[in-house]
Amino acid sequence: MNNAKNFMTYIDSKHRLFDLHLKETFRYRDLIFLFVKRDFTALYKQTVLGPAWAIIQPLLTTVVFTIVFGNLAKLTTADVAGDYVIPGFLFYMAGNICWSYFSTTLQTTSNTFLANRATMGKVYYPRLVAPISTALSNLISFSIQLVMFLCFWLFYLVRGGTSIQVSPALFLLPLCILQLIVLSTGFGIIISSITTKYRDLAMLVGFGLQLWQYGSPIAYGMQLIPEKWVGLYMLNPVTPVITTFRYALFGFGYFNLPYYLLSWAISLLVFFVGLILFSRIERTFMDTI
């Protein structure tokens, strides 16, 4: 009987403010990987091209950006002033794959309670399993897109004629990817917590992401921003991630350590606030959803 106590799970309605159930969530890691497999399989199920869509979508978007913003609008792709050559195609693709992961993860995570209410209402498991599995399943598509980008990057690097260079800044790449995960998941679980009572917010997410995209340096370089507005512009936490991502891959560009650290601070704050809200809302969401 004493040994049986080691296998008991106690479900209690009393929660402390910072009771985030992180240890319990880690014990359910097998369920997380099961959800990751389910989400990724469901995304491309009954499609002719399957996971190839993870490549086709950013590729077509990059072509459109190159034609519209690069050739027609002739927006600058320079993040810093100087005489150097950077392929516009690579510039737009770098920004697009980052934004695609961020926006997709934020949007799908923001529907966590609505999308999983049937399961959550019948079976107990740590609710953080759902947004974590969403972030990881989208990371698979992002990894495919990153491999595609690196193929083009190697082509331009070997062919020459550009200013692309391999530098120690490449070590910043994993940090940028980790920050995208933290930031998108944080914003997503904040929105998912609020939309349990205010459904109108869910309708505004897609529109807000469109505005946010054009407020980030994806279709243009940092040189387009007047110097006096750079400080305000860098308060957008996505901006330092994208500029640092390009800086790491191209070996040059805009990298400001104080702004990058500030972006990390905002990302961690958003994620922490999201965890607290999520922990408080999960207790009563079945009554309001």
RAJO-V419817 format. One line per field, one symbol per residue. ss: DSSP state (H for helix, E for strand, - for the rest). psi: psi as a letter, one per 30 degrees, with the letter a starting at -180 (. if undefined). burial: # if it has 24 or more other ideal C-beta (glycine too) atoms within 12 Angstrom, else .. A space follows every 10 residues. Layout:
ss = ???
psi = ???
burial = ???
//
This chain:
ss = --HHHHH--- ---------- -HHHHHH-HH HHHHHHHHHH HHHH-----H HHHHHHHHHH HHHHHHHHHH HH-------- -------HHH HHHHHHHHHH HHHHHHHHH- -HHHH-HHHH -------HHH HHHHHHHHHH HHHHHHHHHH HHHHHHHHH- -------HHH HHHHHHHHHH HHHHHHHHHH HHHH-----H HHHHHHHHHH HHHH------ -HHH--HHHH HHH---HHHH HHHHHHHHHH ------HHHH HHHHHHHHHH HHHHHHHHHH H---HHHH-
psi = eeffffgkkk jkfkklegjf heeeeefgfe eeeeeeeeee eeegkgkefb ffffeeefee eeeeeeeeee eefhkkgkfl kljlkkkeee eeeeeeeeee eeeeeeeeef geeefgeeef fekklkffee eeeeeeeffe eeeeeeeeef eeeeeeeeea glgklklfff ffeeeeeeee eeeeeeeefe eeeeffejfe eeffeeeeee eeefgliefl lfffkkeffe eeeffjffef eeeeeeeeef glajjjeeee eeeeeeeeee eeeeeeeeee effgffff.
burial = .......... .........# #...#..#.. ##..##..## ..#....... ...##.###. ##..##..## ....#.#### .....##### ########## ########## ######...# ....###### ########## ##.###.### .##..##... .###....#. .##.###### ########## ######.... .#..#...#. .##.###### ##.##....# ..##.##### ########## .####...## ..##.##..# ########## ###.#...#
//
